[in-house]
């Protein structure tokens, strides 16, 4: 199996990735391009990401172990098999090819410079236990009383780690007394010891025709903006989605429960960016502007979260120590019961476990 993985990566995936923009796996095309450091002279586009291997033996071992763990992860959760096992009709070679290719969609510039560390960490994302029996249950918070009494529910779920950014997703929703619900953005993350790596805060497609109950719940979320001030005219923290801030508040409560003490926020992924640029077909300068705005707004979510919870210390911003945002997570927060976002946080500290439906 080890030789099979290396052969597929070096002799099937890599020649396509470093010579053209499309990689074919069983007839399915992936918009991706990268090369190894010793193959730069073979490519025409010097702007594509380069995997800078420092130790060939360690790199090969990490690639093999990651791929083995990915296949085991897919086998462990039947609901994920619709992505790769069914997608490629059980063709193991195609599943291996998908695994050794798609992992690079989730690599930052720094990860390309340190691929051995990157692959070893991605493997730990797949094997690091978070007390599945406990956190895969649905957690229901206390009722927040007001004009429209409501509560929040949250749970951890598995996510397709081959096509998506992370193996785990934090799902949450807002629930009214009349049975109406409002889904909040999903948060894709991976765990490595006591550190949580956050890759995406994903807004699903919202139905343009909300019910009366959903509209009432949605309006409540805007209490999050009450008395928020920021005199920084550029990249103001008020320019964020309130639903994202509420979802991240619930997520932080979960991280405290599992004793995570640091959150590392990832945002800039060269291969994903290149694929998006090829698809949107706008001038490079315009795409770069759109991409930078999207990334900056993503990071503003966490600046805004730190505004509400000052104990949530932003230790470093991207490109200060590395290309990620590093945030220290205390074991608890001081709660201001008059502040809506603190009411949200406090409500999830008194939850009832019931089996996830």
C-alpha positions, 0 to 999 in steps of 0.5 A: 500500500505504501508504494502504491500511495507514493507511485500515485502521488509522484507518477500520476498526480504530480506530472499533471499538477506541475504541467497544466491547470487540471488534474484528472482522476477517473475522468473527474477534473480538479482545477489545481496546480503545484510542483516540488522545489526540485521541479521548478525548472519544468514549469512555465508559471513561476507563481504556482505553489511549490512544495519545498521538501526538506527531508524526502524520507520524512515527507514520504512517510508523512504522506503515506500516514496521512493517506492511510488515516484519511481512508480509515476516517472515510471508512469509519463514517459511512455518511462520508463515503458518498463523497469518495467511495461512491464518487469513485465507485470504490476505486481505491486508486482513485480514492488515494489519488483524491486524498494526496491531491485534495490535501494541498487545497488546504495548505497555506504559503507557510505549509508549502514551505514546511510540507512535512509538518503540514502533513503530520498535522493534517493526520493528527486532525483525523486521529485526534479524539474529541470525546465523540460520544459526548460532543456528537450529541446535540447540546441545548442551551438555557432559554434566553427570555425576552420579547421572543424567548429562544435558545441555541442548539449545537453539536459537532459533526464530521465533514468531508475532509477530502473535499472540504477544509477540515474533518470536523464541523461545528453546527449550531442553530437558534430555536424559537418556542413555536418550533421555528429554527434559524441555522447559523454558519458552520465552523470548520475546524481541526484539533491538534492537542490543545489547539484548534485550527479554524479554516472556515466560517461557512454561511449556507444558502439562506432561503430568501423567503423566511417564515415569520418565525425565522424573521423574528429570530433573525432580528434578535441576532442584531442585538449583538450590534448594540453599543458596539463602537469602533473608530477604525474607519478601515476594516471596521469590526461592525462590518461583520455578520452577526450570525457569524459572531453568535456562532463563534461565541457558541464555538468558543464555549465548546472549545473551553469545554474541551480545554483548548487554550489556543485558536489558530485561524487560517485563511489564505490558501493559494491553490483554492485561490487559483482555482477560484480565479480561474473560474470567475475569470476576472482580471488578476488585480480585481480578483486579488482585491476581492480575495483580500477583502474576503480574507480581511473580513473573515479575520474581522470576525475574530477581532469582533469576537475579542471585542466582546470578550477581552480575555480572548487575547489576539496574540499575533496577527497574520504575517507577524509570527506566521501567516495565521492569526493566533488567539489565546482562549481562557478557561472562562469569561467574565459575563455581562448579563446585560450584553446579548452576546454574553447571554448567548455565551452564558446560556450554553454553559448550562446545556442539556445533553440529548442524543443527536437526531 
